[in-house]
Amino acid sequence: MTPRLMWSPRRRALFRVLSACCLLLLLNSCADYRSEEKCSDSIPRGDKGRFVVNNDGLAKDSETGTVWYRCAAGQRYSNFRCKGDVLYLNWDDALAYAVEFSDKSGVTWRLPTDDEMKSVTEDSCVSPAINQNVFPAIDVANHWTSSKGLHQDVFRCAVNTYNGRMSCRQARVVGQPFMLVRDEQ
């Protein structure tokens, strides 16, 4: 005969409460694993939403007037596609790249603001949460914005193109892709 474990009433009550909490956590966490539809499956082919695109690789937002280069920095637009390698630069080098790109092109280009970058993301889909009819080869990654954020000087803001969420806790020394915009001219 094995000895029976004797628990005090207080210890039994605590065990029941902890068991119930663990069960609730387990059941509630299941809701966080819902699958979201990929943007490439949910946005009809050819639908460019509110953007007007041209053959030079530019997309004009008809609501804001902002003009976007359709490929990430480092790539070029040719034959309806983005070609070349995406640049992964730290925040300071990304800003310097925009200045150099502006000097060479004769047009003032810059990194998008937080609001501009968020304006091209899609709330209803993921991977990337951007219309690929407008931005055909966008990497699923954090993309720099021009914003410094409110935190320490070592951090800057970026938008994750997987789900469109923004974080202003990105270490500014980490290499990340970025897009270029210009104001309507």
OpenMM code with the backbone's topology and positions (N, CA, C; nanometers):
from openmm import Vec3, app, unit

residues = "MET THR PRO ARG LEU MET TRP SER PRO ARG ARG ARG ALA LEU PHE ARG VAL LEU SER ALA CYS CYS LEU LEU LEU LEU LEU ASN SER CYS ALA ASP TYR ARG SER GLU GLU LYS CYS SER ASP SER ILE PRO ARG GLY ASP LYS GLY ARG PHE VAL VAL ASN ASN ASP GLY LEU ALA LYS ASP SER GLU THR GLY THR VAL TRP TYR ARG CYS ALA ALA GLY GLN ARG TYR SER ASN PHE ARG CYS LYS GLY ASP VAL LEU TYR LEU ASN TRP ASP ASP ALA LEU ALA TYR ALA VAL GLU PHE SER ASP LYS SER GLY VAL THR TRP ARG LEU PRO THR ASP ASP GLU MET LYS SER VAL THR GLU ASP SER CYS VAL SER PRO ALA ILE ASN GLN ASN VAL PHE PRO ALA ILE ASP VAL ALA ASN HIS TRP THR SER SER LYS GLY LEU HIS GLN ASP VAL PHE ARG CYS ALA VAL ASN THR TYR ASN GLY ARG MET SER CYS ARG GLN ALA ARG VAL VAL GLY GLN PRO PHE MET LEU VAL ARG ASP GLU GLN".split()
positions = [
    Vec3(0.0839, -0.1172, 0.0000),
    Vec3(0.0000, 0.0000, 0.0000),
    Vec3(0.0887, 0.1240, 0.0000),
    Vec3(0.0620, 0.2153, -0.0946),
    Vec3(0.1417, 0.3373, -0.1040),
    Vec3(0.0835, 0.4441, -0.0132),
    Vec3(0.1717, 0.5242, 0.0431),
    Vec3(0.1202, 0.6303, 0.1302),
    Vec3(0.0504, 0.7364, 0.0466),
    Vec3(-0.0558, 0.7894, 0.1002),
    Vec3(-0.1346, 0.8908, 0.0328),
    Vec3(-0.0801, 1.0281, 0.0683),
    Vec3(-0.0672, 1.1111, -0.0362),
    Vec3(-0.0177, 1.2466, -0.0159),
    Vec3(-0.1280, 1.3281, 0.0504),
    Vec3(-0.0979, 1.3909, 0.1571),
    Vec3(-0.1970, 1.4695, 0.2308),
    Vec3(-0.1694, 1.6170, 0.2079),
    Vec3(-0.2649, 1.6841, 0.1526),
    Vec3(-0.2547, 1.8273, 0.1314),
    Vec3(-0.3508, 1.8975, 0.2258),
    Vec3(-0.3092, 2.0084, 0.2704),
    Vec3(-0.3968, 2.0877, 0.3562),
    Vec3(-0.5068, 2.1480, 0.2686),
    Vec3(-0.6195, 2.1839, 0.3274),
    Vec3(-0.7275, 2.2465, 0.2497),
    Vec3(-0.6789, 2.3731, 0.1770),
    Vec3(-0.5919, 2.4456, 0.2419),
    Vec3(-0.5411, 2.5688, 0.1793),
    Vec3(-0.4572, 2.5355, 0.0551),
    Vec3(-0.3737, 2.4315, 0.0641),
    Vec3(-0.2899, 2.3922, -0.0485),
    Vec3(-0.3753, 2.3366, -0.1621),
    Vec3(-0.4812, 2.2616, -0.1308),
    Vec3(-0.5719, 2.2113, -0.2341),
    Vec3(-0.6428, 2.3254, -0.3062),
    Vec3(-0.6867, 2.4250, -0.2333),
    Vec3(-0.7544, 2.5398, -0.2936),
    Vec3(-0.6587, 2.6162, -0.3862),
    Vec3(-0.5357, 2.6340, -0.3428),
    Vec3(-0.4362, 2.7025, -0.4248),
    Vec3(-0.4090, 2.6226, -0.5519),
    Vec3(-0.4013, 2.4887, -0.5399),
    Vec3(-0.3789, 2.4048, -0.6565),
    Vec3(-0.4941, 2.4176, -0.7561),
    Vec3(-0.6173, 2.4216, -0.7091),
    Vec3(-0.7347, 2.4365, -0.7971),
    Vec3(-0.7309, 2.5707, -0.8705),
    Vec3(-0.6963, 2.6765, -0.7988),
    Vec3(-0.6905, 2.8100, -0.8605),
    Vec3(-0.5820, 2.8133, -0.9682),
    Vec3(-0.4654, 2.7607, -0.9358),
    Vec3(-0.3571, 2.7590, -1.0331),
    Vec3(-0.3922, 2.6726, -1.1540),
    Vec3(-0.4569, 2.5607, -1.1319),
    Vec3(-0.4978, 2.4739, -1.2429),
    Vec3(-0.5977, 2.5453, -1.3331),
    Vec3(-0.6922, 2.6144, -1.2725),
    Vec3(-0.7922, 2.6878, -1.3503),
    Vec3(-0.7255, 2.8000, -1.4308),
    Vec3(-0.6299, 2.8708, -1.3712),
    Vec3(-0.5590, 2.9778, -1.4422),
    Vec3(-0.4807, 2.9223, -1.5606),
    Vec3(-0.4135, 2.8097, -1.5400),
    Vec3(-0.3370, 2.7486, -1.6485),
    Vec3(-0.4291, 2.7059, -1.7621),
    Vec3(-0.5438, 2.6504, -1.7293),
    Vec3(-0.6397, 2.6091, -1.8303),
    Vec3(-0.6911, 2.7295, -1.9087),
    Vec3(-0.7233, 2.8391, -1.8393),
    Vec3(-0.7686, 2.9601, -1.9074),
    Vec3(-0.6612, 3.0168, -1.9990),
    Vec3(-0.5382, 3.0210, -1.9521),
    Vec3(-0.4291, 3.0704, -2.0367),
    Vec3(-0.4132, 2.9840, -2.1607),
    Vec3(-0.4217, 2.8545, -2.1436),
    Vec3(-0.4076, 2.7631, -2.2555),
    Vec3(-0.5194, 2.7833, -2.3567),
    Vec3(-0.6419, 2.7925, -2.3102),
    Vec3(-0.7560, 2.8096, -2.4001),
    Vec3(-0.7549, 2.9461, -2.4677),
    Vec3(-0.7194, 3.0515, -2.3948),
    Vec3(-0.7178, 3.1860, -2.4533),
    Vec3(-0.6053, 3.2030, -2.5536),
    Vec3(-0.4958, 3.1348, -2.5349),
    Vec3(-0.3840, 3.1514, -2.6279),
    Vec3(-0.4153, 3.0918, -2.7642),
    Vec3(-0.5102, 3.0040, -2.7726),
    Vec3(-0.5449, 2.9453, -2.9013),
    Vec3(-0.5985, 3.0503, -2.9977),
    Vec3(-0.6667, 3.1521, -2.9463),
    Vec3(-0.7241, 3.2562, -3.0311),
    Vec3(-0.6161, 3.3388, -3.0998),
    Vec3(-0.4945, 3.3437, -3.0463),
    Vec3(-0.3878, 3.4227, -3.1047),
    Vec3(-0.3220, 3.3547, -3.2241),
    Vec3(-0.3610, 3.2332, -3.2536),
    Vec3(-0.2988, 3.1616, -3.3626),
    Vec3(-0.3889, 3.1518, -3.4853),
    Vec3(-0.4729, 3.2485, -3.5017),
    Vec3(-0.5580, 3.2484, -3.6200),
    Vec3(-0.4718, 3.2823, -3.7407),
    Vec3(-0.5059, 3.2293, -3.8528),
    Vec3(-0.4276, 3.2574, -3.9726),
    Vec3(-0.4911, 3.3737, -4.0474),
    Vec3(-0.4051, 3.4594, -4.0995),
    Vec3(-0.4522, 3.5724, -4.1757),
    Vec3(-0.4237, 3.5454, -4.3229),
    Vec3(-0.5050, 3.6034, -4.4066),
    Vec3(-0.4902, 3.5831, -4.5501),
    Vec3(-0.3722, 3.6631, -4.6037),
    Vec3(-0.2968, 3.6032, -4.6932),
    Vec3(-0.1858, 3.6723, -4.7567),
    Vec3(-0.2409, 3.7779, -4.8526),
    Vec3(-0.1749, 3.8920, -4.8588),
    Vec3(-0.2197, 3.9992, -4.9473),
    Vec3(-0.2195, 3.9562, -5.0935),
    Vec3(-0.1227, 3.8733, -5.1313),
    Vec3(-0.1176, 3.8279, -5.2706),
    Vec3(-0.2403, 3.7446, -5.3072),
    Vec3(-0.3064, 3.6852, -5.2071),
    Vec3(-0.4279, 3.6073, -5.2316),
    Vec3(-0.5544, 3.6921, -5.2209),
    Vec3(-0.5487, 3.8009, -5.1447),
    Vec3(-0.6708, 3.8776, -5.1199),
    Vec3(-0.6871, 4.0017, -5.2080),
    Vec3(-0.5787, 4.0526, -5.2646),
    Vec3(-0.5884, 4.1696, -5.3526),
    Vec3(-0.5890, 4.1196, -5.4962),
    Vec3(-0.6960, 4.1495, -5.5703),
    Vec3(-0.7043, 4.0994, -5.7086),
    Vec3(-0.5879, 4.1482, -5.7948),
    Vec3(-0.5439, 4.0629, -5.8824),
    Vec3(-0.4342, 4.0966, -5.9731),
    Vec3(-0.4711, 4.2224, -6.0536),
    Vec3(-0.3791, 4.3162, -6.0591),
    Vec3(-0.4020, 4.4398, -6.1336),
    Vec3(-0.4651, 4.5514, -6.0521),
    Vec3(-0.5218, 4.5204, -5.9347),
    Vec3(-0.5845, 4.6224, -5.8499),
    Vec3(-0.4757, 4.7027, -5.7794),
    Vec3(-0.4674, 4.8281, -5.8117),
    Vec3(-0.3652, 4.9135, -5.7526),
    Vec3(-0.4219, 5.0068, -5.6468),
    Vec3(-0.5463, 4.9833, -5.6088),
    Vec3(-0.6063, 5.0640, -5.5032),
    Vec3(-0.6078, 5.2110, -5.5402),
    Vec3(-0.5606, 5.2946, -5.4516),
    Vec3(-0.5650, 5.4397, -5.4738),
    Vec3(-0.4395, 5.4928, -5.5436),
    Vec3(-0.3527, 5.4039, -5.5901),
    Vec3(-0.2282, 5.4453, -5.6525),
    Vec3(-0.2391, 5.4527, -5.8048),
    Vec3(-0.1737, 5.5526, -5.8594),
    Vec3(-0.1600, 5.5666, -6.0036),
    Vec3(-0.0125, 5.5401, -6.0339),
    Vec3(0.0140, 5.4386, -6.1150),
    Vec3(0.1517, 5.3989, -6.1422),
    Vec3(0.1895, 5.4362, -6.2852),
    Vec3(0.3195, 5.4487, -6.3084),
    Vec3(0.3669, 5.4750, -6.4442),
    Vec3(0.4777, 5.3768, -6.4793),
    Vec3(0.5250, 5.3841, -6.6015),
    Vec3(0.6274, 5.2907, -6.6489),
    Vec3(0.7670, 5.3246, -6.5992),
    Vec3(0.7828, 5.4381, -6.5325),
    Vec3(0.9132, 5.4776, -6.4788),
    Vec3(0.9372, 5.4238, -6.3383),
    Vec3(0.8427, 5.3460, -6.2858),
    Vec3(0.8607, 5.2885, -6.1526),
    Vec3(0.8118, 5.3779, -6.0407),
    Vec3(0.7215, 5.4705, -6.0722),
    Vec3(0.6672, 5.5608, -5.9708),
    Vec3(0.5212, 5.5284, -5.9447),
    Vec3(0.4809, 5.5459, -5.8193),
    Vec3(0.3412, 5.5256, -5.7794),
    Vec3(0.2973, 5.6490, -5.7018),
    Vec3(0.1936, 5.7161, -5.7523),
    Vec3(0.1431, 5.8359, -5.6857),
    Vec3(0.0194, 5.7999, -5.6053),
    Vec3(0.0223, 5.8355, -5.4777),
    Vec3(-0.0927, 5.8142, -5.3899),
    Vec3(-0.1943, 5.9231, -5.4220),
    Vec3(-0.3089, 5.8850, -5.4762),
    Vec3(-0.4086, 5.9836, -5.5197),
    Vec3(-0.4728, 6.0572, -5.4026),
    Vec3(-0.4609, 6.0038, -5.2813),
    Vec3(-0.5173, 6.0716, -5.1635),
    Vec3(-0.4215, 6.1737, -5.1036),
    Vec3(-0.2941, 6.1416, -5.0991),
    Vec3(-0.1980, 6.2299, -5.0329),
    Vec3(-0.1085, 6.3067, -5.1298),
    Vec3(-0.0968, 6.2591, -5.2530),
    Vec3(-0.0085, 6.3212, -5.3500),
    Vec3(0.1360, 6.2757, -5.3387),
    Vec3(0.1673, 6.1945, -5.2396),
    Vec3(0.3032, 6.1442, -5.2217),
    Vec3(0.3387, 6.0510, -5.3370),
    Vec3(0.4597, 6.0657, -5.3878),
    Vec3(0.5082, 5.9809, -5.4959),
    Vec3(0.6099, 5.8825, -5.4372),
    Vec3(0.5876, 5.7552, -5.4626),
    Vec3(0.6731, 5.6480, -5.4116),
    Vec3(0.7537, 5.5879, -5.5249),
    Vec3(0.8772, 5.5522, -5.4964),
    Vec3(0.9506, 5.4674, -5.5888),
    Vec3(0.9030, 5.3259, -5.5589),
    Vec3(0.8631, 5.2523, -5.6599),
    Vec3(0.7946, 5.1246, -5.6401),
    Vec3(0.8841, 5.0119, -5.5914),
    Vec3(1.0137, 5.0286, -5.5990),
    Vec3(1.1084, 4.9269, -5.5537),
    Vec3(1.1817, 4.9776, -5.4305),
    Vec3(1.2329, 4.8863, -5.3520),
    Vec3(1.3125, 4.9231, -5.2349),
    Vec3(1.4437, 4.9852, -5.2809),
    Vec3(1.5040, 5.0627, -5.1942),
    Vec3(1.6328, 5.1256, -5.2257),
    Vec3(1.7333, 5.0184, -5.2648),
    Vec3(1.8077, 5.0462, -5.3707),
    Vec3(1.9049, 4.9519, -5.4228),
    Vec3(1.8559, 4.8798, -5.5465),
    Vec3(1.7246, 4.8754, -5.5643),
    Vec3(1.6687, 4.8091, -5.6811),
    Vec3(1.6299, 4.9134, -5.7862),
    Vec3(1.6112, 4.8663, -5.9085),
    Vec3(1.5625, 4.9533, -6.0141),
    Vec3(1.4383, 4.8900, -6.0758),
    Vec3(1.3512, 4.9734, -6.1275),
    Vec3(1.2271, 4.9262, -6.1882),
    Vec3(1.2485, 4.9117, -6.3383),
    Vec3(1.2228, 4.7925, -6.3905),
    Vec3(1.2407, 4.7667, -6.5329),
    Vec3(1.1471, 4.6553, -6.5757),
    Vec3(1.0758, 4.6775, -6.6863),
    Vec3(0.9834, 4.5771, -6.7398),
    Vec3(0.8845, 4.5267, -6.6350),
    Vec3(0.8262, 4.6192, -6.5617),
    Vec3(0.7213, 4.5909, -6.4638),
    Vec3(0.7693, 4.5092, -6.3441),
    Vec3(0.8984, 4.5093, -6.3178),
    Vec3(0.9530, 4.4358, -6.2037),
    Vec3(1.0651, 4.5157, -6.1384),
    Vec3(1.0938, 4.4761, -6.0167),
    Vec3(1.2069, 4.5334, -5.9446),
    Vec3(1.3251, 4.4389, -5.9638),
    Vec3(1.4377, 4.4964, -6.0061),
    Vec3(1.5560, 4.4143, -6.0330),
    Vec3(1.6718, 4.4653, -5.9493),
    Vec3(1.7610, 4.3758, -5.9148),
    Vec3(1.8769, 4.4124, -5.8352),
    Vec3(1.8581, 4.3732, -5.6898),
    Vec3(1.9571, 4.4068, -5.6104),
    Vec3(1.9581, 4.3688, -5.4694),
    Vec3(1.9065, 4.4818, -5.3813),
    Vec3(1.8244, 4.4460, -5.2854),
    Vec3(1.7737, 4.5406, -5.1868),
    Vec3(1.8886, 4.5803, -5.0948),
    Vec3(1.8991, 4.7091, -5.0648),
    Vec3(2.0011, 4.7565, -4.9710),
    Vec3(1.9512, 4.7419, -4.8281),
    Vec3(2.0341, 4.6883, -4.7439),
    Vec3(2.0077, 4.6813, -4.6000),
    Vec3(2.1094, 4.7734, -4.5337),
    Vec3(2.0668, 4.8943, -4.5003),
    Vec3(2.1561, 4.9933, -4.4416),
    Vec3(2.1094, 5.0317, -4.3028),
    Vec3(2.2042, 5.0809, -4.2206),
    Vec3(2.1608, 5.1346, -4.0915),
    Vec3(2.0886, 5.2663, -4.1180),
    Vec3(2.0228, 5.3200, -4.0155),
    Vec3(1.9352, 5.4366, -4.0341),
    Vec3(2.0110, 5.5573, -4.0879),
    Vec3(2.1283, 5.5862, -4.0339),
    Vec3(2.2053, 5.7022, -4.0783),
    Vec3(2.2489, 5.6862, -4.2242),
    Vec3(2.2920, 5.5672, -4.2613),
    Vec3(2.3331, 5.5434, -4.3997),
    Vec3(2.2136, 5.5483, -4.4948),
    Vec3(2.0967, 5.5065, -4.4479),
    Vec3(1.9755, 5.5149, -4.5310),
    Vec3(1.9420, 5.6608, -4.5610),
    Vec3(1.9521, 5.7472, -4.4600),
    Vec3(1.9291, 5.8903, -4.4825),
    Vec3(2.0314, 5.9464, -4.5817),
    Vec3(2.1573, 5.9082, -4.5657),
    Vec3(2.2626, 5.9548, -4.6555),
    Vec3(2.2389, 5.9044, -4.7985),
    Vec3(2.1896, 5.7815, -4.8112),
    Vec3(2.1589, 5.7263, -4.9430),
    Vec3(2.0521, 5.8103, -5.0117),
    Vec3(1.9481, 5.8490, -4.9370),
    Vec3(1.8404, 5.9312, -4.9945),
    Vec3(1.8960, 6.0642, -5.0455),
    Vec3(1.9869, 6.1244, -4.9707),
    Vec3(2.0487, 6.2504, -5.0136),
    Vec3(2.1300, 6.2276, -5.1409),
    Vec3(2.2106, 6.1223, -5.1433),
    Vec3(2.2926, 6.0924, -5.2607),
    Vec3(2.2048, 6.0609, -5.3824),
    Vec3(2.0995, 5.9846, -5.3621),
    Vec3(2.0059, 5.9507, -5.4694),
    Vec3(1.9419, 6.0781, -5.5240),
    Vec3(1.9080, 6.1709, -5.4359),
    Vec3(1.8501, 6.2988, -5.4767),
    Vec3(1.9488, 6.3794, -5.5598),
    Vec3(2.0728, 6.3863, -5.5139),
    Vec3(2.1757, 6.4615, -5.5865),
    Vec3(2.1951, 6.4058, -5.7272),
    Vec3(2.1971, 6.2749, -5.7407),
    Vec3(2.2213, 6.2124, -5.8710),
    Vec3(2.1008, 6.2210, -5.9637),
    Vec3(1.9797, 6.2184, -5.9061),
    Vec3(1.8595, 6.2196, -5.9895),
    Vec3(1.8074, 6.3606, -6.0165),
    Vec3(1.8512, 6.4575, -5.9369),
    Vec3(1.8020, 6.5940, -5.9535),
    Vec3(1.6641, 6.6159, -5.8947),
    Vec3(1.6126, 6.5160, -5.8241),
    Vec3(1.4809, 6.5231, -5.7599),
    Vec3(1.5001, 6.4911, -5.6127),
    Vec3(1.4322, 6.5624, -5.5238),
    Vec3(1.4490, 6.5399, -5.3805),
    Vec3(1.3710, 6.4174, -5.3340),
    Vec3(1.4442, 6.3130, -5.2963),
    Vec3(1.3877, 6.1905, -5.2409),
    Vec3(1.4223, 6.1835, -5.0930),
    Vec3(1.3412, 6.1114, -5.0171),
    Vec3(1.3622, 6.0985, -4.8725),
    Vec3(1.3018, 5.9680, -4.8245),
    Vec3(1.3325, 5.9332, -4.6995),
    Vec3(1.2662, 5.8193, -4.6365),
    Vec3(1.1234, 5.8606, -4.6010),
    Vec3(1.0288, 5.7689, -4.6077),
    Vec3(0.8913, 5.8038, -4.5715),
    Vec3(0.8769, 5.8286, -4.4212),
    Vec3(0.7804, 5.9113, -4.3852),
    Vec3(0.7464, 5.9308, -4.2444),
    Vec3(0.6734, 5.8067, -4.1945),
    Vec3(0.6520, 5.7998, -4.0645),
    Vec3(0.5736, 5.6885, -4.0075),
    Vec3(0.4363, 5.6807, -4.0734),
    Vec3(0.3685, 5.7959, -4.0796),
    Vec3(0.2328, 5.7980, -4.1361),
    Vec3(0.2317, 5.7582, -4.2834),
    Vec3(0.3314, 5.8027, -4.3586),
    Vec3(0.3370, 5.7644, -4.4998),
    Vec3(0.3593, 5.6142, -4.5143),
    Vec3(0.4499, 5.5597, -4.4368),
    Vec3(0.4769, 5.4159, -4.4470),
    Vec3(0.3544, 5.3352, -4.4038),
    Vec3(0.2884, 5.3797, -4.2985),
    Vec3(0.1660, 5.3103, -4.2538),
    Vec3(0.0556, 5.3217, -4.3587),
    Vec3(0.0542, 5.4311, -4.4356),
    Vec3(-0.0533, 5.4526, -4.5337),
    Vec3(-0.0479, 5.3523, -4.6486),
    Vec3(0.0658, 5.2900, -4.6736),
    Vec3(0.0735, 5.1922, -4.7823),
    Vec3(0.0520, 5.0496, -4.7337),
    Vec3(0.0371, 5.0315, -4.6027),
    Vec3(0.0139, 4.8956, -4.5521),
    Vec3(-0.1343, 4.8624, -4.5578),
    Vec3(-0.1618, 4.7346, -4.5683),
    Vec3(-0.2981, 4.6821, -4.5745),
    Vec3(-0.3335, 4.6198, -4.4402),
    Vec3(-0.4447, 4.6592, -4.3828),
    Vec3(-0.4874, 4.6053, -4.2537),
    Vec3(-0.5480, 4.4661, -4.2639),
    Vec3(-0.5983, 4.4313, -4.3815),
    Vec3(-0.6758, 4.3079, -4.3946),
    Vec3(-0.5944, 4.1857, -4.4352),
    Vec3(-0.4634, 4.2023, -4.4563),
    Vec3(-0.3846, 4.0882, -4.5020),
    Vec3(-0.2392, 4.1029, -4.4587),
    Vec3(-0.1602, 3.9980, -4.4820),
    Vec3(-0.0208, 3.9933, -4.4346),
    Vec3(0.0727, 3.9377, -4.5414),
    Vec3(0.1985, 3.9449, -4.5144),
    Vec3(0.3077, 3.8715, -4.5794),
    Vec3(0.3308, 3.8996, -4.7274),
    Vec3(0.3630, 4.0155, -4.7701),
    Vec3(0.3704, 4.1425, -4.6992),
    Vec3(0.2342, 4.2100, -4.6945),
    Vec3(0.2172, 4.2961, -4.5969),
    Vec3(0.0910, 4.3694, -4.5802),
    Vec3(0.0945, 4.4957, -4.6656),
    Vec3(0.1339, 4.4776, -4.7898),
    Vec3(0.1441, 4.5868, -4.8866),
    Vec3(0.0932, 4.5342, -5.0204),
    Vec3(0.0285, 4.6200, -5.0955),
    Vec3(-0.0243, 4.5819, -5.2264),
    Vec3(0.0917, 4.5554, -5.3220),
    Vec3(0.1100, 4.4308, -5.3578),
    Vec3(0.2211, 4.3933, -5.4453),
    Vec3(0.1956, 4.4283, -5.5909),
    Vec3(0.0747, 4.4707, -5.6246),
    Vec3(0.0494, 4.5233, -5.7583),
    Vec3(0.1139, 4.6613, -5.7739),
    Vec3(0.1306, 4.7303, -5.6626),
    Vec3(0.1939, 4.8624, -5.6627),
    Vec3(0.3422, 4.8494, -5.6316),
    Vec3(0.3753, 4.7717, -5.5300),
    Vec3(0.5135, 4.7515, -5.4859),
    Vec3(0.5473, 4.6040, -5.5081),
    Vec3(0.5959, 4.5699, -5.6279),
    Vec3(0.6019, 4.4296, -5.6696),
    Vec3(0.7022, 4.3392, -5.5986),
    Vec3(0.8029, 4.3931, -5.5350),
    Vec3(0.9051, 4.3040, -5.4779),
    Vec3(0.9465, 4.3466, -5.3383),
    Vec3(0.8505, 4.3902, -5.2594),
    Vec3(0.8820, 4.4407, -5.1255),
    Vec3(0.9213, 4.3247, -5.0340),
    Vec3(1.0341, 4.3378, -4.9664),
    Vec3(1.0782, 4.2354, -4.8715),
    Vec3(0.9888, 4.2362, -4.7477),
    Vec3(0.9684, 4.1184, -4.6915),
    Vec3(0.8993, 4.1092, -4.5633),
    Vec3(1.0062, 4.1306, -4.4567),
    Vec3(1.0096, 4.2538, -4.4055),
    Vec3(1.1131, 4.2930, -4.3094),
    Vec3(1.0726, 4.4257, -4.2467),
    Vec3(1.1467, 4.4682, -4.1474),
    Vec3(1.1288, 4.6032, -4.0935),
    Vec3(1.1885, 4.7012, -4.1935),
    Vec3(1.1128, 4.8051, -4.2272),
    Vec3(1.1582, 4.9084, -4.3205),
    Vec3(1.1698, 5.0405, -4.2458),
    Vec3(1.2860, 5.1042, -4.2590),
    Vec3(1.3093, 5.2322, -4.1920),
    Vec3(1.2086, 5.3384, -4.2333),
    Vec3(1.1744, 5.4238, -4.1375),
    Vec3(1.1035, 5.5480, -4.1660),
    Vec3(1.1984, 5.6611, -4.1276),
    Vec3(1.1591, 5.7832, -4.1550),
    Vec3(1.2452, 5.8968, -4.1227),
    Vec3(1.2330, 5.9394, -3.9770),
    Vec3(1.1425, 5.8781, -3.9033),
    Vec3(1.1131, 5.9220, -3.7666),
    Vec3(1.2149, 5.8727, -3.6648),
    Vec3(1.2432, 5.9595, -3.5703),
    Vec3(1.3365, 5.9259, -3.4641),
    Vec3(1.2671, 5.8581, -3.3472),
    Vec3(1.1398, 5.8792, -3.3285),
    Vec3(1.0690, 5.8224, -3.2150),
    Vec3(1.0941, 5.9028, -3.0883),
    Vec3(1.0401, 5.8554, -2.9783),
    Vec3(1.0494, 5.9276, -2.8521),
    Vec3(1.1500, 5.8668, -2.7558),
    Vec3(1.2138, 5.7576, -2.7957),
    Vec3(1.3034, 5.6859, -2.7056),
    Vec3(1.4457, 5.7377, -2.7171),
    Vec3(1.5360, 5.6681, -2.6583),
    Vec3(1.6771, 5.7053, -2.6600),
    Vec3(1.7278, 5.7225, -2.8024),
    Vec3(1.8378, 5.7926, -2.8162),
    Vec3(1.8944, 5.8226, -2.9468),
    Vec3(1.9428, 5.6989, -3.0218),
    Vec3(1.9532, 5.5855, -2.9556),
    Vec3(2.0008, 5.4643, -3.0227),
    Vec3(1.8903, 5.3951, -3.1024),
    Vec3(1.7657, 5.4396, -3.0882),
    Vec3(1.6527, 5.3757, -3.1555),
    Vec3(1.5910, 5.4666, -3.2611),
    Vec3(1.5329, 5.4028, -3.3642),
    Vec3(1.4588, 5.4722, -3.4678),
    Vec3(1.3333, 5.3911, -3.4997),
    Vec3(1.2465, 5.4468, -3.5841),
    Vec3(1.1198, 5.3811, -3.6160),
    Vec3(1.1282, 5.3032, -3.7472),
    Vec3(1.0531, 5.1940, -3.7513),
    Vec3(1.0444, 5.1110, -3.8711),
    Vec3(0.9058, 5.0465, -3.8746),
    Vec3(0.8605, 5.0140, -3.9942),
    Vec3(0.7335, 4.9435, -4.0130),
    Vec3(0.7658, 4.8042, -4.0648),
    Vec3(0.7083, 4.7045, -3.9994),
    Vec3(0.7271, 4.5659, -4.0408),
    Vec3(0.6284, 4.5370, -4.1526),
    Vec3(0.6789, 4.5025, -4.2683),
    Vec3(0.5902, 4.4805, -4.3825),
    Vec3(0.5182, 4.3461, -4.3776),
    Vec3(0.5512, 4.2598, -4.2808),
    Vec3(0.4738, 4.1365, -4.2687),
    Vec3(0.3300, 4.1690, -4.2287),
    Vec3(0.3143, 4.2542, -4.1274),
    Vec3(0.1809, 4.2826, -4.0760),
    Vec3(0.1483, 4.4315, -4.0691),
    Vec3(0.2393, 4.5184, -4.1073),
    Vec3(0.2130, 4.6621, -4.1074),
    Vec3(0.2288, 4.7295, -3.9726),
    Vec3(0.2841, 4.6599, -3.8754),
    Vec3(0.2993, 4.7197, -3.7422),
    Vec3(0.4277, 4.8013, -3.7336),
    Vec3(0.4201, 4.9088, -3.6577),
    Vec3(0.5335, 4.9982, -3.6428),
    Vec3(0.5978, 4.9807, -3.5068),
    Vec3(0.7298, 4.9960, -3.5039),
    Vec3(0.8047, 4.9931, -3.3794),
    Vec3(0.9083, 5.1048, -3.3836),
    Vec3(0.9163, 5.1798, -3.2767),
    Vec3(1.0180, 5.2846, -3.2663),
    Vec3(1.1283, 5.2420, -3.1708),
    Vec3(1.1489, 5.1117, -3.1610),
    Vec3(1.2564, 5.0561, -3.0771),
    Vec3(1.3528, 4.9745, -3.1635),
    Vec3(1.3776, 5.0208, -3.2841),
    Vec3(1.4716, 4.9547, -3.3733),
    Vec3(1.6096, 5.0179, -3.3544),
    Vec3(1.7089, 4.9378, -3.3252),
    Vec3(1.8446, 4.9894, -3.3080),
    Vec3(1.8902, 5.0531, -3.4395),
    Vec3(1.9272, 5.1794, -3.4341),
    Vec3(1.9588, 5.2545, -3.5554),
    Vec3(2.0824, 5.2028, -3.6273),
    Vec3(2.1630, 5.1181, -3.5635),
    Vec3(2.2845, 5.0661, -3.6255),
    Vec3(2.2609, 4.9369, -3.7040),
    Vec3(2.1402, 4.8832, -3.6973),
    Vec3(2.1068, 4.7582, -3.7659),
    Vec3(2.0708, 4.7886, -3.9115),
    Vec3(2.1196, 4.7078, -4.0025),
    Vec3(2.0861, 4.7246, -4.1436),
    Vec3(1.9456, 4.6751, -4.1732),
    Vec3(1.8650, 4.7607, -4.2352),
    Vec3(1.7275, 4.7261, -4.2732),
    Vec3(1.6974, 4.7896, -4.4087),
    Vec3(1.6022, 4.7320, -4.4833),
    Vec3(1.5641, 4.7930, -4.6109),
    Vec3(1.4824, 4.9200, -4.5872),
    Vec3(1.4639, 4.9963, -4.6934),
    Vec3(1.3841, 5.1185, -4.6832),
    Vec3(1.3327, 5.1551, -4.8217),
    Vec3(1.2308, 5.2361, -4.8225),
    Vec3(1.1723, 5.2832, -4.9465),
    Vec3(1.1980, 5.4326, -4.9585),
    Vec3(1.1795, 5.4858, -5.0775),
    Vec3(1.1999, 5.6284, -5.1009),
    Vec3(1.0719, 5.6936, -5.1496),
    Vec3(1.0477, 5.8151, -5.1020),
    Vec3(0.9306, 5.8925, -5.1431),
    Vec3(0.9741, 6.0336, -5.1788),
    Vec3(0.8871, 6.1013, -5.2511),
    Vec3(0.9066, 6.2443, -5.2770),
    Vec3(0.7710, 6.3109, -5.2726),
    Vec3(0.7727, 6.4385, -5.2479),
    Vec3(0.6480, 6.5134, -5.2468),
    Vec3(0.6065, 6.5434, -5.3911),
    Vec3(0.4763, 6.5585, -5.4099),
    Vec3(0.4228, 6.5869, -5.5429),
    Vec3(0.4870, 6.7146, -5.5973),
    Vec3(0.5193, 6.7112, -5.7256),
    Vec3(0.5841, 6.8297, -5.7850),
    Vec3(0.4997, 6.8896, -5.8924),
] * unit.nanometer
topology = app.Topology()
chain = topology.addChain("A")
for resn in residues:
    res = topology.addResidue(resn, chain)
    for name in ("N", "CA", "C"):
        topology.addAtom(name, app.Element.getBySymbol(name[0]), res)
